[in-house]
Amino acid sequence: MAQEEENRRMPAGMAGLTTYTDVNPNKIKLKPEYVVGIVAALVLAELVLYMSVVPI
C-alpha cells in the first residue's frame, strides 16, 4: 500500500497550480490602442501648451 502511494503522481498539466480564469480583479478594461491614443494626445497637448507659453 505504501509503495502505491509513493508512485502516485499528479498530472503534469496541473502540477498543483490553480488558475482562476473567470475572476478578473480589474474593473477598468481598455484596449491597448486606446491607451496609446490617450498618451499620444496628452503628449501632443503638452507640446502645444509648451510652445504657446514659451516661444522660441
Secondary structure, 3 states (H helix, E strand, C coil): CHHHHHHCCCCCCCCCCCCCCCCCCCCCCCCHHHHHHHHHHHHHHHHHHHHHHCCC
